[in-house]
Amino acid sequence: MTHRPHHVRPPPLSKELPAQAVPFLPSSAHGGGLLLHSAAQWGLGKMVARLVELHPENVDAPDAHGWTPLMLASSRGHVALVA
């Protein structure tokens, strides 16, 4: 727990939606962080299957560090997912 003086308060949270829609682009051009990569890394088999079904072009896409979903799944020991 960090100590914070009582007179310092965090800014209020806005309850309004942003003026512009924030696009979700499942592409390695946006810094890695593909949803498929995350699902593979965490061993979420059903999610990986559905994402591959929806976006088969992302199967071999490297993230910002050059890792593919298969590499991430195998590095975490998700044997069933790798198979």
ROTORBA-804896 format. One record per atom (N, C-alpha, C, CB): x, y, z. Coordinates in steps of 0.2 Angstrom, whole numbers, padded with zeros to 4 digits, always signed. Glycine has a CB too. Example, Ala and Ser with C-alpha at 12.3 -4.5 7.8 and 13.67 -1.06 7.14 Angstrom:
+0066-0028+0039/+0062-0022+0039/+0066-0016+0039/+0057-0022+0045/+0064-0011+0035/+0068-0005+0036/+0064+0000+0039/+0070-0003+0029/
***
This chain:
+0004-0006+0000/+0000+0000+0000/+0004+0006+0000/-0005+0000+0006/+0003+0011-0005/+0007+0017-0005/+0004+0022-0001/+0008+0019-0012/+0008+0026+0002/+0005+0032+0006/+0004+0038+0002/+0010+0034+0012/-0002+0041+0002/-0004+0047-0001/-0006+0052+0003/-0009+0045-0007/-0004+0058+0003/-0007+0063+0007/-0014+0064+0006/-0003+0070+0006/-0018+0066+0011/-0025+0066+0011/-0027+0072+0006/-0027+0068+0018/-0023+0077+0005/-0026+0082+0001/-0025+0081-0007/-0022+0089+0003/-0022+0075-0008/-0021+0073-0015/-0027+0069-0017/-0014+0070-0017/-0031+0070-0022/-0036+0066-0024/-0035+0065-0032/-0043+0069-0023/-0037+0058-0033/-0037+0057-0041/-0042+0061-0044/-0038+0049-0042/-0041+0062-0051/-0046+0066-0055/-0053+0062-0055/-0043+0067-0062/-0058+0065-0056/-0065+0061-0056/-0065+0057-0063/-0070+0066-0056/-0068+0052-0062/-0069+0047-0068/-0075+0050-0072/-0070+0040-0066/-0074+0050-0079/-0080+0053-0083/-0084+0047-0084/-0077+0055-0090/-0091+0048-0084/-0096+0043-0085/-0099+0044-0092/-0102+0044-0080/-0096+0048-0096/-0098+0049-0103/-0094+0044-0108/-0098+0056-0105/-0097+0042-0113/-0093+0039-0118/-0088+0043-0122/-0098+0035-0123/-0083+0041-0125/-0079+0045-0129/-0082+0048-0135/-0072+0041-0131/-0081+0053-0138/-0084+0056-0143/-0083+0052-0150/-0081+0063-0144/-0078+0049-0150/-0076+0045-0156/-0076+0037-0154/-0070+0047-0160/-0078+0033-0158/-0077+0026-0157/-0070+0024-0157/-0082+0022-0162/-0068+0020-0153/-0061+0017-0153/-0061+0011-0156/-0059+0016-0145/-0058+0010-0162/-0058+0004-0166/-0054-0001-0163/-0056+0006-0173/-0056-0007-0164/-0052-0013-0162/-0050-0016-0169/-0057-0018-0158/-0044-0016-0170/-0041-0019-0176/-0037-0025-0175/-0037-0014-0180/-0039-0031-0176/-0035-0037-0174/-0029-0037-0179/-0039-0043-0174/-0024-0033-0178/-0019-0033-0183/-0012-0032-0179/-0020-0028-0188/-0007-0035-0182/+0000-0035-0179/+0003-0028-0180/+0005-0040-0181/+0000-0024-0184/+0002-0017-0186/+0001-0012-0180/-0001-0014-0192/-0004-0015-0175/-0005-0010-0170/-0002-0013-0163/-0013-0010-0168/+0005-0014-0164/+0009-0015-0158/+0008-0022-0155/+0007-0010-0153/+0006-0027-0159/+0006-0034-0156/-0001-0035-0152/+0012-0035-0151/-0001-0037-0147/-0007-0037-0143/-0013-0040-0147/-0009-0031-0141/-0012-0044-0152/-0018-0048-0155/-0022-0052-0150/-0016-0052-0161/-0029-0052-0150/-0033-0056-0146/-0031-0063-0147/-0040-0055-0148/-0030-0065-0153/-0028-0072-0154/-0021-0074-0150/-0027-0074-0161/-0016-0070-0150/-0010-0070-0147/-0011-0071-0139/-0005-0065-0148/-0015-0067-0137/-0017-0067-0129/-0020-0074-0127/-0021-0061-0127/-0025-0076-0131/-0029-0082-0130/-0024-0088-0130/-0035-0083-0135/-0020-0088-0135/-0015-0094-0136/-0010-0094-0130/-0011-0093-0143/-0008-0088-0128/-0003-0087-0123/-0006-0090-0116/-0001-0080-0122/-0012-0089-0115/-0016-0091-0109/-0019-0098-0109/-0021-0086-0107/-0018-0101-0115/-0021-0108-0116/-0029-0108-0117/-0019-0112-0111/-0032-0103-0119/-0039-0103-0120/-0041-0106-0126/-0042-0095-0119/-0042-0113-0126/-0043-0116-0132/-0049-0115-0136/-0043-0124-0131/-0055-0114-0133/-0061-0112-0136/-0060-0106-0140/-0067-0113-0131/-0057-0101-0136/-0057-0094-0139/-0052-0094-0145/-0054-0089-0134/-0047-0098-0144/-0042-0098-0150/-0045-0101-0156/-0036-0103-0148/-0049-0107-0155/-0053-0110-0161/-0058-0105-0164/-0057-0116-0158/-0061-0101-0160/-0066-0097-0163/-0063-0091-0166/-0071-0094-0157/-0057-0088-0164/-0054-0083-0167/-0050-0085-0173/-0048-0080-0162/-0048-0091-0174/-0045-0094-0180/-0050-0095-0185/-0041-0101-0178/-0056-0097-0183/-0062-0098-0187/-0064-0091-0190/-0068-0101-0184/-0064-0086-0186/-0066-0079-0188/-0061-0076-0192/-0068-0075-0183/-0054-0076-0190/-0049-0073-0194/-0043-0078-0195/-0046-0067-0189/-0044-0082-0200/-0038-0087-0201/-0032-0084-0203/-0040-0092-0206/-0032-0078-0206/-0026-0074-0208/-0021-0072-0202/-0028-0068-0212/-0024-0072-0196/-0020-0071-0190/-0016-0076-0187/-0024-0067-0185/-0017-0082-0190/-0014-0088-0187/-0006-0088-0187/-0016-0095-0191/-0003-0085-0192/+0004-0085-0193/+0007-0078-0192/+0006-0087-0200/+0002-0073-0190/+0004-0066-0189/+0009-0065-0183/-0002-0062-0188/+0014-0062-0184/+0019-0061-0178/+0016-0055-0174/+0026-0060-0180/+0018-0055-0167/+0016-0049-0163/+0022-0044-0164/+0015-0051-0156/+0022-0039-0160/+0027-0034-0160/+0034-0036-0159/+0025-0028-0156/+0034-0042-0155/+0041-0045-0154/+0042-0051-0158/+0040-0047-0146/+0038-0052-0163/+0040-0058-0168/+0037-0064-0166/+0047-0058-0169/+0033-0065-0161/+0030-0071-0159/+0024-0072-0162/+0029-0071-0151/+0022-0079-0164/+0016-0081-0167/+0012-0084-0162/+0017-0086-0173/+0005-0085-0163/+0001-0088-0158/+0004-0095-0156/-0006-0088-0160/+0006-0099-0161/+0009-0105-0159/+0015-0105-0155/+0011-0109-0166/+0019-0100-0156/+0025-0100-0152/+0023-0098-0145/+0030-0094-0155/+0019-0093-0144/+0017-0091-0137/+0013-0097-0134/+0012-0086-0138/+0009-0101-0137/+0006-0107-0134/+0011-0112-0132/+0001-0110-0138/+0016-0113-0136/+0021-0119-0135/+0026-0116-0129/+0025-0121-0141/+0027-0110-0129/+0032-0107-0124/+0029-0108-0117/+0034-0100-0125/+0022-0108-0116/+0019-0108-0110/+0016-0116-0108/+0012-0104-0110/+0018-0120-0113/+0017-0127-0111/+0010-0129-0112/+0019-0129-0104/+0006-0126-0117/-0001-0128-0118/-0001-0133-0124/-0005-0122-0120/+0001-0139-0122/+0002-0145-0127/-0005-0146-0131/+0004-0151-0123/-0010-0146-0128/-0017-0148-0131/-0018-0142-0136/-0022-0149-0126/-0017-0136-0135/-0018-0131-0139/-0013-0131-0145/-0017-0124-0136/-0007-0133-0144/-0002-0133-0149/-0004-0139-0154/+0005-0134-0146/-0006-0144-0151/-0008-0150-0155/-0014-0148-0160/-0010-0156-0151/
***
